[in-house]
């Protein structure tokens, strides 16, 4: 198979466009909060801008450097080890909003779970490629990667960060699945999951109540449902064309996390369906191009890395949007490339760089 | 990727399709929320951050006839508590209360509101600038104030019964403030505000600006009002009376120049007043007028030509038995003409003449004089007095009525009777408003008695002041007309021997009256109770002071010489 060298333009453009949109949306949604907290309306924006610039630099480095760092065992295990250490460190971090997700170093704060996702993808791709012959034969071979996943999963669950833990599980599952493990394991796991959920709903009233309550946000519009109700009001009042850039009224403290988890609601309110829908399309482009890159990857490791990163970006984006449009309960998931959130953005853009590199056939 | 390629590819495609499904669900849901439910969420948004507020209008001012302010507006500062935590609120309330006087029940009420976690609580409305500054200097976390308009009566109790008062929300509750409330209050405006989630207003849009209330100009003259109040107070205090009323009018225009009721109050202080203090006795006090009513009787007698001027009536030497009732005079009189009967206020003389009157005609003249019906003056709570229909009269009603019993009047009604004589026979409806408002008294003037009758009555009434019971009402240098009245009060169904209503009602100068004044003193004590002794001097004092104030001098030539001299100092030296 002969592949044209060069950058995968649709993928690259999608990521850059999303980041650019993020700059606009973050400025618009944070200006008032920023002015109130720091006295300058552009403080959050400048911070975000710096991260986007640094992230694009990292992306370019990942794309252009000659050295295939993600094949190097020292890099692979070193990164994974570092991630685990940082995750452990969060257990001693200050509690913010009832969770411990952030590490503070001087003026910088850092969310290790993002790095953990990337390092897990790389380490799984490496290990599954090593053991590719054994994958379809038995489940013993899955023991070590299962432990690798479980460590990250449990540490994130401990923070607690259910949404991220769910994504870690989704990415890992997808990678096992694509790597070619026996389909019956997949079937077992799926059956067991579905059966346990159905069973709980059928036999335990409290479980049913909990699950119904998760989605019935209208019943308690001022309590937990407040975020969703406000998010829907923002999106709904935006309509087809939006209320105009900068004219969101929902960001005036009605909408919590307007510049992070609920930034999509502000985009929808200010710019309407005509921009919100293309945002979804850009993620679809990432998904299609990412999976195409995986299918066309020259080797299994690159295929798995591309699969993992694509799954990560796409599932996180879809999950975030599903929350914002009210079909999932709020989980504290950011919107990739758009949400303000320094370290997470850096890691994502770096990962996107690796994905584009694979998609561009750069690797040897 | 030769061996695993096909499996992995298939599985990636499955994944891609699954994720595409998720993508589609999100797109449809997004379209549903954003585009199909647009109107619903727009409404929700409006309900959430828009509010229409009422902006109160500024109340119109009340001025006297010379545009001096009687009621105006000043800034008041209203303190409220934002109740965030019960404990802190109670602490701040205690500190705040140290500045103002609170009754224990008020304190209790505020504390219970705090405990009920009411978020917004008024602590004190419309305090003065100084009080506001003192409160601010204490530094409160949860207590703040807004500026409201406060009603201010710059002359304090002056004309209090006419002006009335407003409640804490600036609504008129007494007097002209109440009567003309719909004009004074203006129209409150509406403002659309946009609030953020913390209820901070970030946008304001005036839907309808507030319209200031109409100003009202009264016919009252502050100076004459002051003169009337000062003299009335003096008389009531001197004779330890229960109260009193003075009304000063311009008889030809029907304008009320002053209307005083003792006791006074300060409408700036929102005290709970009892009815007696609040009542504007000029229009609310109903009483049997006694001898002043002889003006009605003798006018009727003259109109109906029941008596000739030279005719002598035997006055029974002070005792007259009629249908089992003895009527008396204060002094025994023999033969008197009608003029003399009026001058000395002989009851028996009037009664004997009145017994010749046709009852229906007498009743008709009383009605025509305005007895038994309210005057329509622009003041709230006006009494109409009472005049019984002829078919309900007893055998004693006619003689009693002719001397002012068995009929109830207000001081204003009695003054209008006197005005009819003063104006040469006209009923001129009274008014207290100078500017044209729809509520202005709409009655029109009409003739009650002929000008001849009126001028003969004037002669009688001049004689009352010149040589009769009303001598104390005479003002030096002027001719005046008037009539005294000393009516026994009905106490527990019997006419009292101790309680009287003493009145003097008159006009001045005699030929072209500028002023008419009714002085009614309720229950003077200490042995002196004749209207001529108690009320006539009040008339004299008010008339004299008012004429001086109006620069009406008895004889201009008498003053010409010194003025000329002052203009030519050389001549004076010579």
Interface residues (C-beta under 8 A of the other chain):
Chain A: X132 X174 X177 X178 X179 X180 X232 X233 X235 X236 X237 X238 X239 X240 X249 X250 X252 X253 X254 X268 X272 X273 X276 X277 X280 X283 X284 X287 X288 X291 X294 X295 X297 X298 X299 X300 X303 X307 X311 X314 X315 X318 X321 X322 X325 X326 X327
Chain B: X1 X4 X7 X8 X9 X11 X12 X13 X15 X16 X19 X20 X22 X23 X25 X26 X27 X29 X30 X31 X33 X34 X35 X37 X38 X40 X41 X42 X44 X45 X48 X49 X194 X196 X197 X198 X202
